[in-house]
Amino acid sequence: MDKTLDNYKIYDDKQKLAIDRVKANVDKWLFFTGSSGTGKDYIADCILRYKKARKRKVFKINAIRLLLEFQTDFLILFIFLIFLRKKI
């Protein structure tokens, strides 16, 4: 069975609220937080599938990976600035 927001199994009011908010904002940027096993990846996959079906460009990245990307970019920028400072 394909993952969709309509066949997401809701077990409590918080999950219902989350799904309702996602459905209302599916075309906007969304950021998920929550403990392990709450359905964040499932919901993200549903959104990816929804957007891909409408020929939109999408990507999925978890918070740790995103922070590592920022850290790497910051480190490169920092090294570049040090290099420029020595050249001036």
Backbone as CSV, one residue per row, in Angstrom:
resi,resn,N_x,N_y,N_z,CA_x,CA_y,CA_z,C_x,C_y,C_z
1,MET,0.838,-1.181,0.000,0.000,0.000,0.000,0.886,1.248,0.000
2,ASP,0.553,2.208,-0.849,1.299,3.461,-0.898,1.025,4.306,0.333
3,LYS,2.067,4.992,0.766,1.905,5.908,1.896,1.198,7.163,1.421
4,THR,0.085,7.483,2.052,-0.618,8.731,1.772,-1.093,9.322,3.094
5,LEU,-1.389,10.597,3.077,-1.912,11.235,4.281,-3.297,10.693,4.623
6,ASP,-4.024,10.217,3.607,-5.374,9.711,3.851,-5.382,8.332,4.500
7,ASN,-4.322,7.523,4.297,-4.325,6.209,4.936,-3.379,6.126,6.143
8,TYR,-2.949,7.271,6.646,-2.148,7.337,7.867,-3.017,6.927,9.054
9,LYS,-2.550,5.984,9.837,-3.315,5.521,10.986,-3.151,6.493,12.158
10,ILE,-4.239,7.070,12.571,-4.233,8.050,13.660,-4.638,7.348,14.956
11,TYR,-3.770,7.501,15.975,-4.019,6.843,17.254,-4.400,7.805,18.378
12,ASP,-4.158,9.085,18.191,-4.526,10.036,19.249,-4.797,11.412,18.650
13,ASP,-5.267,12.311,19.497,-5.656,13.654,19.045,-4.471,14.464,18.517
14,LYS,-3.288,14.245,19.080,-2.104,14.979,18.617,-1.764,14.600,17.181
15,GLN,-1.874,13.321,16.862,-1.604,12.878,15.496,-2.657,13.434,14.538
16,LYS,-3.903,13.465,14.957,-4.961,14.023,14.101,-4.690,15.495,13.824
17,LEU,-4.306,16.233,14.866,-3.987,17.647,14.707,-2.812,17.822,13.739
18,ALA,-1.785,16.983,13.893,-0.612,17.069,13.019,-0.987,16.802,11.565
19,ILE,-1.767,15.759,11.317,-2.176,15.424,9.946,-3.036,16.540,9.361
20,ASP,-3.951,17.083,10.145,-4.790,18.189,9.661,-3.942,19.399,9.292
21,ARG,-2.938,19.701,10.097,-2.053,20.836,9.804,-1.223,20.583,8.546
22,VAL,-0.730,19.364,8.408,0.054,19.028,7.210,-0.814,19.146,5.968
23,LYS,-2.010,18.598,6.014,-2.912,18.673,4.856,-3.222,20.128,4.485
24,ALA,-3.367,20.978,5.479,-3.685,22.386,5.227,-2.479,23.162,4.700
25,ASN,-1.277,22.641,4.930,-0.056,23.371,4.563,0.878,22.563,3.683
26,VAL,0.348,21.591,2.979,1.188,20.664,2.220,2.036,21.360,1.145
27,ASP,1.628,22.520,0.696,2.387,23.228,-0.331,3.349,24.263,0.247
28,LYS,3.533,24.253,1.544,4.453,25.181,2.199,5.634,24.406,2.766
29,TRP,6.626,25.147,3.244,7.752,24.520,3.929,7.268,23.993,5.270
30,LEU,7.645,22.789,5.603,7.246,22.195,6.873,8.476,21.696,7.604
31,PHE,8.442,21.789,8.912,9.526,21.306,9.766,8.900,20.439,10.842
32,PHE,9.324,19.180,10.926,8.756,18.246,11.887,9.691,18.035,13.066
33,THR,9.117,17.978,14.241,9.859,17.584,15.431,9.011,16.562,16.175
34,GLY,9.654,15.797,17.008,8.922,14.825,17.802,9.801,13.654,18.160
35,SER,9.324,12.870,19.072,10.105,11.721,19.520,10.052,10.603,18.483
36,SER,10.901,9.629,18.680,10.997,8.492,17.771,9.669,7.730,17.715
37,GLY,9.293,7.335,16.502,8.104,6.512,16.339,6.792,7.263,16.249
38,THR,6.848,8.575,16.046,5.605,9.356,15.992,5.072,9.550,14.574
39,GLY,5.824,9.106,13.560,5.332,9.175,12.189,5.899,10.288,11.340
40,LYS,6.964,10.932,11.803,7.541,12.055,11.035,8.011,11.612,9.658
41,ASP,8.742,10.519,9.590,9.232,10.034,8.291,8.081,9.610,7.385
42,TYR,7.089,8.969,7.949,5.933,8.541,7.171,5.244,9.751,6.546
43,ILE,5.002,10.777,7.367,4.338,11.984,6.872,5.193,12.675,5.818
44,ALA,6.503,12.747,6.057,7.398,13.360,5.069,7.354,12.593,3.747
45,ASP,7.339,11.263,3.826,7.241,10.458,2.602,5.918,10.691,1.878
46,CYS,4.845,10.860,2.622,3.539,11.164,2.013,3.594,12.489,1.258
47,ILE,4.216,13.475,1.878,4.321,14.790,1.244,5.186,14.707,-0.011
48,LEU,6.300,13.982,0.077,7.165,13.807,-1.101,6.394,13.167,-2.248
49,ARG,5.651,12.120,-1.940,4.867,11.424,-2.963,3.820,12.376,-3.575
50,TYR,3.144,13.147,-2.731,2.128,14.106,-3.180,2.740,15.131,-4.131
51,LYS,3.881,15.682,-3.737,4.511,16.725,-4.553,5.105,16.164,-5.840
52,LYS,5.721,14.998,-5.770,6.267,14.375,-6.979,5.164,14.085,-7.994
53,ALA,4.002,13.671,-7.507,2.871,13.390,-8.399,2.410,14.652,-9.121
54,ARG,2.697,15.795,-8.541,2.336,17.076,-9.152,3.536,17.739,-9.834
55,LYS,4.570,16.933,-10.092,5.774,17.362,-10.827,6.522,18.503,-10.139
56,ARG,6.523,18.507,-8.824,7.260,19.527,-8.079,8.598,18.963,-7.633
57,LYS,9.580,19.829,-7.533,10.888,19.402,-7.051,10.840,19.293,-5.537
58,VAL,11.352,18.208,-5.025,11.320,17.972,-3.588,12.634,17.373,-3.116
59,PHE,12.907,17.523,-1.827,14.019,16.827,-1.198,13.674,16.597,0.258
60,LYS,14.318,15.614,0.825,14.092,15.275,2.226,15.454,15.194,2.898
61,ILE,15.567,15.839,4.045,16.814,15.817,4.791,16.466,15.793,6.271
62,ASN,17.184,14.986,7.035,16.905,14.986,8.468,17.721,16.069,9.156
63,ALA,17.357,16.386,10.373,17.952,17.520,11.088,19.455,17.354,11.292
64,ILE,19.886,16.157,11.605,21.320,15.938,11.825,22.093,16.206,10.544
65,ARG,21.604,15.690,9.446,22.263,15.905,8.156,22.283,17.396,7.803
66,LEU,21.171,18.072,8.050,21.079,19.503,7.763,22.107,20.280,8.587
67,LEU,22.216,19.965,9.868,23.210,20.631,10.716,24.628,20.354,10.247
68,LEU,24.891,19.127,9.825,26.220,18.790,9.306,26.526,19.578,8.036
69,GLU,25.513,19.755,7.191,25.709,20.547,5.970,26.051,21.991,6.332
70,PHE,25.313,22.561,7.282,25.603,23.926,7.732,26.995,24.015,8.342
71,GLN,27.350,23.021,9.143,28.660,23.008,9.799,29.769,22.977,8.749
72,THR,29.605,22.134,7.749,30.606,22.034,6.685,30.708,23.346,5.918
73,ASP,29.564,23.916,5.555,29.571,25.190,4.828,30.202,26.294,5.668
74,PHE,29.898,26.335,6.949,30.461,27.346,7.829,31.971,27.176,7.933
75,LEU,32.426,25.943,8.053,33.861,25.683,8.156,34.582,26.136,6.886
76,ILE,34.015,25.853,5.725,34.616,26.277,4.454,34.673,27.801,4.389
77,LEU,33.586,28.455,4.773,33.554,29.917,4.776,34.592,30.476,5.742
78,PHE,34.696,29.896,6.913,35.657,30.343,7.919,37.091,30.227,7.391
79,ILE,37.418,29.111,6.783,38.763,28.909,6.220,39.013,29.914,5.099
80,PHE,38.012,30.141,4.261,38.140,31.102,3.171,38.406,32.512,3.712
81,LEU,37.695,32.922,4.759,37.881,34.231,5.349,39.276,34.380,5.965
82,ILE,39.754,33.332,6.589,41.123,33.371,7.139,42.130,33.532,6.015
83,PHE,41.899,32.805,4.927,42.782,32.893,3.775,42.779,34.319,3.209
84,LEU,41.599,34.912,3.070,41.507,36.289,2.567,42.210,37.274,3.505
85,ARG,42.041,37.074,4.760,42.652,37.997,5.739,44.176,37.960,5.629
86,LYS,44.735,36.790,5.416,46.190,36.680,5.276,46.684,37.299,3.971
87,LYS,45.834,37.313,2.973,46.221,37.872,1.667,46.180,39.398,1.687
88,ILE,45.389,39.978,2.568,45.228,41.439,2.593,46.324,42.121,3.360
